[in-house]
Amino acid sequence: MNSPPAPHSADVLLFDLGRVVLDINFDQVMACWAAHAGCNPADLAARFIVNDSFKHHEIGRIDDAAFFANLRQSLGIGITDAQFLEGWNAIFAGEMPGIAPLLTEAARRMPLYAFSNTNPAHVAHFSAAYAGVLRHFREIFLSSTIGLRKPDAEAYDHVIRAIGVPAPRILFFDDSAANIEGARARGLSAIHVTSTDDVARALTALGI
């Protein structure tokens, strides 16, 4: 449950990327891989799990090639690294509807930052494909660069220190309930995003 922030209660806005700024469609990943492998997308989706390889990829402990090698084994398909990369980047389905004008207006009023659990392949893709909407952020904290991922406490502490603003004065937007819980535990104000309307309501409450 979100409580609306009080007017002027934040000095900085911090945004997750996936399903907050950029739309995500995991079905597109499975469809692409299945087409290359000649199998059923639902079968691949059933085999895909967030395992240690996935998490290590997101904190920069393993590279794309090692991650794809693990997928080749866990999914039981023999597609190439290039085909894995094509499908992996197919996860991005455009900007979240209505987010761009909200970020444009908010950036006129206060500093915007982003904090994403992500990996080198996705960073290379979205940095180019969505440069327009991402330009609003003064800095984007990437799990694969800082070596820490949400919802670990150390990840939030790193970002809070880097921004240099007291945690309660940072308003964090994320689509994951676990990430919201983790953020609040480290003192951040936080909004659980289920649609762009949640962002819009919070900004209105702030006076933006």
Backbone bond lengths (Angstrom), bond angles and torsions (degrees), N, CA, C in turn:
res aa  C-N    CA-C-N  psi(-1)  N-CA   C-N-CA  omega(-1)  CA-C   N-CA-C  phi
1 M - - - 1.464 - - 1.523 109.00 -
2 N 1.336 115.60 133.26 1.463 120.81 178.87 1.517 110.35 -97.32
3 S 1.316 116.43 132.72 1.457 121.38 168.20 1.520 107.19 -98.88
4 P 1.328 118.95 132.20 1.459 119.04 -178.80 1.520 111.31 -63.29
5 P 1.326 117.01 137.38 1.469 118.47 178.09 1.526 110.68 -66.70
6 A 1.316 115.84 150.63 1.459 120.10 176.83 1.521 109.54 -71.87
7 P 1.329 117.98 152.01 1.468 119.89 177.24 1.524 111.24 -54.55
8 H 1.329 115.54 135.50 1.468 122.80 175.76 1.538 112.97 59.73
9 S 1.330 117.10 28.59 1.465 120.64 -177.14 1.523 113.39 -90.37
10 A 1.343 117.64 -0.98 1.465 121.01 -179.41 1.524 110.25 -129.30
11 D 1.324 114.66 145.24 1.466 120.96 174.59 1.524 111.50 -105.50
12 V 1.332 116.48 -18.10 1.461 122.50 -176.44 1.524 108.37 -142.74
13 L 1.335 116.53 143.51 1.460 121.67 172.81 1.522 108.63 -111.90
14 L 1.337 115.49 133.94 1.463 122.47 -177.44 1.526 108.27 -124.26
15 F 1.331 116.36 123.46 1.461 121.29 -173.22 1.522 111.85 -117.33
16 D 1.333 116.33 132.87 1.456 120.38 160.49 1.533 107.04 -65.17
17 L 1.330 117.18 160.57 1.466 119.93 178.13 1.523 112.54 -96.62
18 G 1.346 117.39 -58.37 1.450 120.71 -175.10 1.517 113.15 -64.82
19 R 1.320 116.79 124.63 1.463 126.35 -179.46 1.531 113.31 65.48
20 V 1.311 116.87 11.88 1.465 121.91 170.95 1.528 108.96 -119.49
21 V 1.332 116.25 -50.86 1.467 121.84 177.14 1.535 110.62 -106.14
22 L 1.320 115.86 -45.30 1.462 121.78 -179.05 1.519 109.85 -110.97
23 D 1.331 116.62 132.76 1.454 120.66 179.27 1.527 109.79 -76.32
24 I 1.323 115.70 144.24 1.460 123.17 -175.73 1.530 108.94 -122.88
25 N 1.331 115.73 133.24 1.466 120.28 177.31 1.526 108.62 -134.61
26 F 1.327 115.98 97.60 1.461 120.94 -176.37 1.528 111.28 -68.55
27 D 1.327 117.03 -26.21 1.467 120.19 178.54 1.521 111.37 -60.30
28 Q 1.333 116.16 -32.33 1.468 119.57 -179.90 1.526 111.38 -67.06
29 V 1.328 115.66 -33.23 1.473 120.49 176.49 1.524 110.00 -63.53
30 M 1.327 114.73 -51.81 1.462 119.75 -177.69 1.532 111.67 -61.92
31 A 1.342 116.38 -39.14 1.465 120.13 -179.05 1.518 111.22 -63.88
32 C 1.315 116.41 -40.72 1.464 120.61 -179.87 1.523 110.99 -67.22
33 W 1.322 116.95 -48.92 1.463 120.07 -179.95 1.523 111.05 -62.27
34 A 1.326 116.88 -41.97 1.461 120.57 -178.72 1.527 111.19 -64.81
35 A 1.329 116.51 -36.69 1.462 119.72 178.54 1.522 110.55 -63.96
36 H 1.315 116.70 -41.55 1.465 120.11 178.02 1.532 111.53 -69.04
37 A 1.331 116.66 -35.30 1.466 120.49 -175.03 1.523 113.00 -89.33
38 G 1.354 116.54 -13.46 1.458 119.97 -178.29 1.516 112.87 70.45
39 C 1.336 116.11 43.68 1.467 119.91 -179.80 1.525 109.78 -138.19
40 N 1.321 116.18 -175.04 1.457 122.54 -176.64 1.532 110.05 -88.30
41 P 1.343 118.28 127.71 1.469 119.85 178.58 1.528 113.29 -55.63
42 A 1.322 117.09 -37.13 1.468 120.13 -178.80 1.522 111.34 -63.97
43 D 1.325 116.77 -34.40 1.462 119.89 177.92 1.523 111.06 -65.05
44 L 1.349 116.21 -40.71 1.466 119.42 178.02 1.523 111.10 -66.50
45 A 1.326 116.07 -42.38 1.464 120.04 -179.40 1.522 110.88 -60.63
46 A 1.332 116.66 -36.50 1.462 120.35 -179.76 1.523 111.98 -68.38
47 R 1.341 116.09 -26.39 1.470 119.96 -178.23 1.531 112.57 -90.61
48 F 1.313 117.24 -16.63 1.463 120.99 -175.59 1.523 109.91 -77.50
49 I 1.308 116.78 126.00 1.464 121.40 178.45 1.531 109.69 -133.53
50 V 1.318 114.88 153.68 1.468 120.74 174.40 1.521 106.98 -85.06
51 N 1.329 115.11 90.04 1.465 121.32 -175.84 1.529 110.35 -104.68
52 D 1.334 116.11 -170.65 1.463 119.64 -178.93 1.528 111.48 -61.69
53 S 1.321 117.43 -36.97 1.458 120.57 179.00 1.522 110.81 -60.18
54 F 1.325 116.91 -44.82 1.466 122.11 177.89 1.533 110.09 -59.42
55 K 1.324 116.65 -49.07 1.467 120.54 -178.01 1.525 111.35 -66.71
56 H 1.328 117.49 -39.46 1.465 120.51 179.06 1.527 111.10 -66.13
57 H 1.318 116.92 -33.65 1.468 120.78 175.49 1.519 110.42 -64.11
58 E 1.332 116.34 -37.84 1.461 120.79 -177.71 1.523 113.39 -75.12
59 I 1.320 118.13 -17.10 1.476 118.81 177.15 1.527 111.23 -109.82
60 G 1.333 116.50 14.56 1.456 120.68 174.62 1.504 114.93 75.08
61 R 1.330 117.90 15.60 1.464 120.77 -178.57 1.533 111.40 -79.61
62 I 1.345 116.88 -29.18 1.462 121.13 174.01 1.519 108.53 -128.72
63 D 1.332 116.71 155.37 1.459 120.50 -178.71 1.525 110.91 -91.58
64 D 1.346 114.87 179.20 1.461 120.03 -177.53 1.527 111.29 -58.50
65 A 1.332 117.30 -43.59 1.462 120.87 -176.23 1.525 111.32 -60.93
66 A 1.334 116.74 -41.68 1.462 120.52 179.22 1.524 111.02 -67.52
67 F 1.318 116.56 -38.60 1.466 120.60 177.63 1.525 110.77 -63.89
68 F 1.330 116.04 -45.10 1.459 119.15 179.79 1.531 111.15 -65.85
69 A 1.314 117.33 -34.90 1.466 120.55 177.09 1.523 110.58 -62.75
70 N 1.338 116.16 -40.08 1.458 120.04 177.33 1.525 110.67 -65.64
71 L 1.344 116.68 -41.35 1.465 120.13 178.34 1.525 110.96 -63.03
72 R 1.311 115.38 -39.92 1.468 119.96 -179.75 1.533 109.82 -56.20
73 Q 1.327 115.22 -38.70 1.462 120.78 -179.69 1.525 111.72 -77.69
74 S 1.338 116.87 -48.74 1.465 119.89 -174.01 1.524 112.55 -70.68
75 L 1.337 117.14 -31.62 1.460 120.53 179.12 1.526 112.74 -89.55
76 G 1.323 115.98 -17.18 1.449 119.80 179.34 1.510 114.04 70.11
77 I 1.321 116.16 36.74 1.474 120.28 178.39 1.527 109.19 -127.27
78 G 1.324 116.42 148.97 1.459 120.85 -173.50 1.503 114.64 -108.34
79 I 1.341 117.37 37.55 1.465 119.60 -178.32 1.530 110.51 -80.25
80 T 1.323 116.67 164.31 1.461 122.08 -175.51 1.530 111.41 -79.91
81 D 1.331 115.82 166.34 1.465 119.95 174.85 1.525 111.16 -58.51
82 A 1.316 117.09 -40.62 1.471 120.74 179.94 1.524 110.90 -62.39
83 Q 1.317 117.04 -38.45 1.468 120.38 178.72 1.527 111.23 -71.66
84 F 1.342 116.33 -38.32 1.464 118.79 173.53 1.532 110.31 -60.30
85 L 1.328 117.01 -44.68 1.462 120.64 -178.68 1.518 111.49 -62.77
86 E 1.318 116.73 -41.70 1.467 120.29 178.55 1.526 110.64 -57.26
87 G 1.328 115.84 -48.36 1.460 119.28 179.80 1.513 113.13 -68.65
88 W 1.321 116.04 -39.66 1.466 120.61 -179.27 1.520 111.20 -59.92
89 N 1.320 116.68 -40.02 1.464 120.10 179.65 1.522 112.80 -80.11
90 A 1.327 117.35 -13.03 1.465 120.76 176.50 1.522 112.17 -70.56
91 I 1.326 116.57 -6.40 1.462 120.59 179.00 1.526 112.16 -63.49
92 F 1.322 117.62 -26.06 1.461 121.22 -177.24 1.530 110.34 -82.00
93 A 1.327 115.60 125.09 1.460 121.28 -173.69 1.525 112.19 -118.66
94 G 1.332 116.69 27.74 1.461 120.39 178.84 1.519 111.99 103.80
95 E 1.308 115.92 -176.39 1.461 121.36 175.70 1.524 109.19 -77.35
96 M 1.324 116.12 150.94 1.458 119.49 172.47 1.531 108.42 -63.15
97 P 1.320 117.64 134.60 1.465 120.41 -176.70 1.524 111.87 -54.99
98 G 1.317 115.81 126.82 1.454 121.50 174.24 1.513 116.23 81.98
99 I 1.339 118.55 -1.27 1.464 119.02 -175.17 1.523 112.18 -75.89
100 A 1.322 118.04 -33.82 1.470 120.39 -173.93 1.525 112.81 -58.74
101 P 1.342 119.99 -49.78 1.466 118.41 179.55 1.523 113.21 -64.70
102 L 1.335 117.27 -31.56 1.466 119.55 177.32 1.527 110.88 -65.76
103 L 1.323 117.13 -41.95 1.460 120.47 178.36 1.527 111.06 -67.40
104 T 1.319 116.00 -38.94 1.464 120.00 178.84 1.520 110.74 -58.57
105 E 1.320 116.55 -47.16 1.460 121.15 -179.19 1.523 111.41 -69.25
106 A 1.334 116.40 -43.59 1.462 119.40 -178.56 1.524 111.46 -62.88
107 A 1.337 117.01 -37.93 1.466 121.36 -177.68 1.518 111.92 -66.21
108 R 1.320 117.02 -21.05 1.468 120.04 176.09 1.518 111.53 -74.62
109 R 1.317 116.44 -18.92 1.459 121.07 -171.81 1.519 114.30 -106.29
110 M 1.347 116.73 -31.03 1.468 119.26 -178.02 1.519 109.95 -159.14
111 P 1.326 117.30 164.90 1.471 120.40 -179.80 1.530 111.63 -67.57
112 L 1.333 115.85 139.10 1.455 122.36 175.64 1.521 109.40 -114.54
113 Y 1.331 115.95 137.37 1.458 123.44 175.27 1.523 107.94 -130.50
114 A 1.329 116.07 162.78 1.459 120.71 174.79 1.519 109.18 -129.78
115 F 1.335 114.77 153.98 1.466 121.75 -178.78 1.520 107.25 -144.06
116 S 1.337 116.15 113.16 1.457 120.37 -172.57 1.519 112.47 -129.83
117 N 1.334 115.92 134.82 1.463 120.90 164.05 1.526 106.76 -77.42
118 T 1.324 116.91 113.01 1.455 119.90 -174.35 1.515 109.25 -155.79
119 N 1.310 115.90 -175.46 1.459 121.68 -173.04 1.517 109.57 -138.85
120 P 1.335 118.24 164.87 1.475 119.97 -174.36 1.527 114.17 -58.57
121 A 1.323 117.90 -38.48 1.470 120.17 179.81 1.520 110.83 -61.84
122 H 1.306 117.07 -46.28 1.461 120.36 -179.27 1.519 111.78 -68.97
123 V 1.318 116.93 -37.93 1.471 119.91 178.41 1.526 110.41 -59.85
124 A 1.320 117.01 -46.40 1.462 120.86 179.84 1.517 110.88 -60.27
125 H 1.333 116.51 -38.37 1.467 120.65 -178.12 1.529 111.65 -73.17
126 F 1.347 117.42 -55.15 1.464 117.33 -172.22 1.524 112.68 -73.28
127 S 1.317 117.69 -25.03 1.466 119.48 179.09 1.528 111.03 -61.83
128 A 1.321 116.15 -34.82 1.468 120.72 178.39 1.519 111.33 -87.46
129 A 1.331 116.97 -46.77 1.468 120.63 -172.78 1.527 112.69 -69.19
130 Y 1.315 117.71 -28.63 1.464 120.90 -175.36 1.526 112.08 -124.43
131 A 1.316 115.26 32.72 1.469 120.24 -178.34 1.527 111.73 -57.74
132 G 1.315 117.32 -34.03 1.459 120.97 -177.61 1.520 112.87 -60.51
133 V 1.310 117.30 -52.73 1.462 120.02 -177.88 1.529 111.52 -75.83
134 L 1.327 117.44 -27.65 1.466 120.24 -179.15 1.522 112.87 -77.59
135 R 1.321 117.33 -12.86 1.472 120.35 -178.17 1.532 112.01 -65.67
136 H 1.315 116.72 -17.17 1.467 119.87 -178.90 1.523 112.49 -71.44
137 F 1.333 117.78 -17.55 1.465 120.42 -174.64 1.518 111.27 -91.53
138 R 1.323 115.65 129.29 1.465 120.28 178.16 1.521 110.90 -65.72
139 E 1.314 115.93 -35.21 1.465 121.15 176.83 1.519 107.55 -153.85
140 I 1.335 115.48 144.77 1.461 121.53 175.20 1.521 107.31 -115.23
141 F 1.315 116.21 115.93 1.462 121.73 178.74 1.527 107.92 -85.97
142 L 1.324 115.67 121.25 1.457 122.63 -174.12 1.520 109.37 -112.98
143 S 1.336 116.73 128.45 1.461 119.79 -178.38 1.517 111.79 -57.45
144 S 1.328 116.58 -36.28 1.467 120.15 -177.20 1.524 112.29 -72.38
145 T 1.322 117.07 -16.73 1.468 121.67 177.82 1.525 111.21 -94.02
146 I 1.340 116.65 -43.33 1.466 119.24 -176.68 1.529 112.13 -86.24
147 G 1.341 117.13 -10.75 1.456 120.46 177.42 1.513 114.38 74.94
148 L 1.331 116.56 19.14 1.464 122.64 -178.68 1.522 108.10 -139.94
149 R 1.333 116.79 145.50 1.460 118.97 -178.34 1.529 110.67 -133.02
150 K 1.317 114.95 150.21 1.463 120.80 172.53 1.535 108.93 -65.02
151 P 1.326 119.48 145.84 1.472 127.51 6.09 1.533 114.39 -98.96
152 D 1.323 118.35 28.88 1.465 120.34 -179.34 1.527 110.50 -66.49
153 A 1.315 116.49 137.71 1.463 121.53 -177.11 1.522 111.93 -57.01
154 E 1.339 116.56 -39.37 1.464 120.11 -177.42 1.523 111.94 -62.12
155 A 1.330 116.22 -30.01 1.462 120.06 -179.62 1.528 110.59 -66.83
156 Y 1.318 116.69 -46.33 1.466 120.02 178.63 1.527 110.75 -65.80
157 D 1.320 116.84 -41.91 1.462 119.72 -179.53 1.518 110.89 -60.44
158 H 1.345 116.79 -40.22 1.467 120.99 178.08 1.522 110.44 -60.24
159 V 1.310 117.17 -46.80 1.465 121.28 -177.09 1.528 110.98 -67.63
160 I 1.323 116.49 -41.78 1.471 119.76 178.71 1.528 110.38 -60.28
161 R 1.325 117.22 -44.77 1.478 120.66 178.96 1.523 110.56 -62.61
162 A 1.324 116.71 -42.49 1.465 120.09 -176.99 1.529 111.80 -66.54
163 I 1.320 116.48 -37.65 1.469 119.64 178.52 1.521 110.34 -71.11
164 G 1.326 117.34 -37.38 1.456 120.80 175.76 1.511 114.90 80.70
165 V 1.326 116.50 26.10 1.462 122.82 178.62 1.526 107.71 -124.79
166 P 1.334 119.05 141.27 1.467 119.74 178.76 1.533 111.12 -54.04
167 A 1.323 115.75 138.93 1.467 120.85 -174.31 1.530 113.45 -52.04
168 P 1.349 120.30 -42.95 1.466 118.89 -177.59 1.532 113.85 -65.11
169 R 1.345 116.64 -16.04 1.468 120.26 -179.90 1.533 111.76 -94.08
170 I 1.343 116.41 4.90 1.465 122.00 175.44 1.520 107.97 -106.10
171 L 1.330 117.39 123.66 1.461 121.32 177.29 1.525 108.24 -102.12
172 F 1.332 115.30 120.65 1.458 123.48 -172.75 1.522 110.13 -107.15
173 F 1.330 116.08 134.12 1.461 122.58 178.56 1.533 108.93 -115.42
174 D 1.337 117.59 125.55 1.469 120.96 179.42 1.531 108.66 -150.11
175 D 1.331 116.40 150.36 1.467 120.45 -179.92 1.523 112.71 -89.05
176 S 1.320 118.03 -9.21 1.465 122.12 -176.98 1.523 110.67 -97.55
177 A 1.333 116.06 124.85 1.461 120.03 178.02 1.528 111.24 -61.35
178 A 1.333 116.80 -37.62 1.470 120.04 179.26 1.523 110.92 -64.58
179 N 1.325 116.72 -39.16 1.462 120.01 179.28 1.523 111.50 -69.57
180 I 1.320 116.90 -36.00 1.465 120.82 176.65 1.529 110.08 -64.84
181 E 1.324 116.22 -45.24 1.469 120.64 178.28 1.520 110.70 -59.93
182 G 1.344 116.13 -44.32 1.459 119.97 178.95 1.516 112.55 -62.87
183 A 1.328 116.42 -39.43 1.466 120.75 179.54 1.523 111.41 -65.49
184 R 1.315 115.63 -45.25 1.473 118.98 -179.44 1.520 111.28 -64.06
185 A 1.335 116.53 -33.93 1.458 120.38 178.58 1.523 111.82 -64.56
186 R 1.336 117.09 -23.73 1.467 121.27 178.65 1.526 111.83 -98.08
187 G 1.336 116.78 9.85 1.455 120.86 172.89 1.509 116.20 97.42
188 L 1.330 117.64 -4.23 1.455 120.63 179.27 1.527 111.02 -72.83
189 S 1.303 116.84 145.83 1.455 121.10 164.23 1.524 106.67 -77.95
190 A 1.325 118.13 144.74 1.457 118.26 -172.00 1.520 111.95 -150.15
191 I 1.340 114.56 146.32 1.459 123.10 178.03 1.521 108.21 -121.78
192 H 1.328 116.70 123.60 1.462 121.40 175.20 1.528 108.37 -80.27
193 V 1.322 115.55 117.08 1.467 121.40 -173.65 1.521 110.31 -95.23
194 T 1.324 116.18 118.94 1.459 121.63 172.28 1.518 111.63 -108.26
195 S 1.323 116.45 -17.62 1.462 122.72 173.97 1.525 107.65 -161.60
196 T 1.319 115.84 169.41 1.465 119.81 179.06 1.518 111.30 -60.77
197 D 1.313 117.80 -23.75 1.466 120.66 178.63 1.531 111.18 -59.83
198 D 1.328 117.70 -34.00 1.461 120.79 177.75 1.524 111.39 -62.55
199 V 1.334 115.23 -40.04 1.475 119.93 177.17 1.516 109.80 -66.16
200 A 1.331 116.00 -46.25 1.467 120.15 -178.06 1.528 111.67 -60.54
201 R 1.325 116.66 -42.79 1.478 119.71 179.77 1.524 111.18 -64.24
202 A 1.319 117.05 -40.47 1.463 120.10 -179.81 1.528 111.36 -65.57
203 L 1.330 116.17 -42.61 1.462 119.41 178.64 1.513 111.57 -63.95
204 T 1.312 116.77 -40.21 1.468 120.58 177.29 1.530 110.68 -61.99
205 A 1.325 116.39 -42.90 1.460 120.86 179.12 1.526 111.53 -62.75
206 L 1.329 116.41 -34.47 1.470 120.96 178.67 1.527 111.48 -71.02
207 G 1.317 116.28 -21.04 1.454 120.56 -176.30 1.502 113.57 100.04
208 I 1.336 116.71 18.30 1.475 122.07 179.44 1.525 108.79 -95.33
